[in-house]
Structure formats: structure tokens, C-alpha cells
Amino acid sequence: MTASFLFIVQIILVVMLVIAVLLQKSSSIGLGAYSGSNDSVFGAKGPASFLAKTTFTIGFLFVVNTIALGYMYSSASSESVVDNLIESTDVKAPSAAATSPIQSETTPSK
């Protein structure tokens, strides 16, 4: 699989994940979801609805695809952006004559 194919899959997964999250019913309990109420994600019944399972599956695929894309892009480039920046701005050291603070003057011949 190429990176461009995985990138297209990533965009499709993002759109599907946003739609799946927006279709879910809002419980409007705010931070109470973490207190163990029955409407929370890990409540008494767990994620029983089809939409919650679908959202979890799409989210899992999104994370796996992101890791695969990161691995493919990191293995494809052996140099970092910083290495390329240093190489492009590399300035040669000036010669020893130009670095001496006092230039020797030539005496006029008689």
C-alpha cells in the first residue's frame, strides 16, 4: 500500500468519524460522564448501541491508519527538515587572510 492511498483512506475515515459522532444522542451531563452514571461511556450497560460500536470501530481504524501513515512517512525520509535547513544555509568559513584583524600594508618601493 502506498502512502497516498492511506492518506485518502485517512480523509474518508475522518469524515465518517465526524458524521458518526454528530449522529449520537447528547446526554448533556457534562463532566458527570466520568462519575459512573448509567449514561456514561463505561456505564452499567456499556456501549450497547450500534452507533457507539460503529464510532469505536471507525475511531480504532483512524488511529491504526494514523500510526501506519506516520511509520511510512518517517521511513521514507532519511533526513529531517532541520538537516535540510542546515545544508541549505551552510556558509563556508572565510579564509585566514580575511579573518586577521590587521591587514599588512605593503610598503612602497623606492
N, C-alpha and C positions, 0 to 999 in steps of 0.2 A: 504494500500500500504506500502510496506517496503522501507527502505532507499536504499537498494541495487537496487531495481527496478528503483527508482527515479534517482539514480546515473547513471544507464545505459541510461535512458532517457536523462539525462544531457549531456552525451557524444555524443549521437545522435544529440541532438539539437545544440551542438557546431559545429559539422561537417556540419550540414545543414546551420547554420548561416554563417559560413566561405564561403561555396560554394555560397550562395545567395549574399553575399557582393562582392565576386570576380567576379560574373557574371554581375554585374551592370556596366553601362556605366560611365566612369570617365568624369566629367565635367571640370576638370583641372582649376578651378577658385580659388583654394586655400582658403584663408580667405574671399574671396568675397561671399561665400555662406551665410555668416551672414549679408550681406548688403541689402538683399531683392531683389536680382536679380531673374529672372524667372527660372533659372536653380537650385535655391536653394531648400532645402527640403521643406520649407514652402513658396514657391513662389506663383505666381499668380494662378497656376492650382493645386497646392498641389501634393501629391504623387499619380499621376494618373496611373502609370504603374502597371502591375500585379506583377512585380518583386519587386517593392518598397513595395507594400502591403504585399507580402509574407515575405519579410525581416522584416517588422514591426511585423507581427504576430509571426514569429519564435523568434524574439527578446523578445517580450512580454512573450511568453511561457517560454523562457530561464530565465527571471527574476522571474516569478512566481515559476518555479521549483527550482531556487536557494534559494528563501525565504522558500519554503517548506522543502528543504533539511536542511537548517540552523536551522529551527524550530525543525525538527525531531532529528537532532544530538544534539542540545542543551537540549532537553527534555529527551533524552536517557541517558545522562551522568549527574549525580547529582554532581559530583566532578570535579573541574578544574584540569588542568595539574599542576598548581602551588601547589594545595593541595596535590596531589600525590607526588610531588617532596619533599615537606616539610616532609611528613610522612616517606618517604624512607631515608631521611638524618637526621632524628630526633636522636639526641645524648642525652643519659641520662646524667643528671648532676652528676659530681663527688661527692663522699661522703665528709662529712665535715672534716674528718681527712686528706684526701688528699689535701684539699684546704688550710689548715693552712700553713702559710709561714715558720713557725719554728716548726720542729718536736721535740717533747720532747724526750730527751735521757734518757735511763734507767741507773741508777747508779749501778755499780757493787756491789754485796752484799759482805760483809766482813766476 
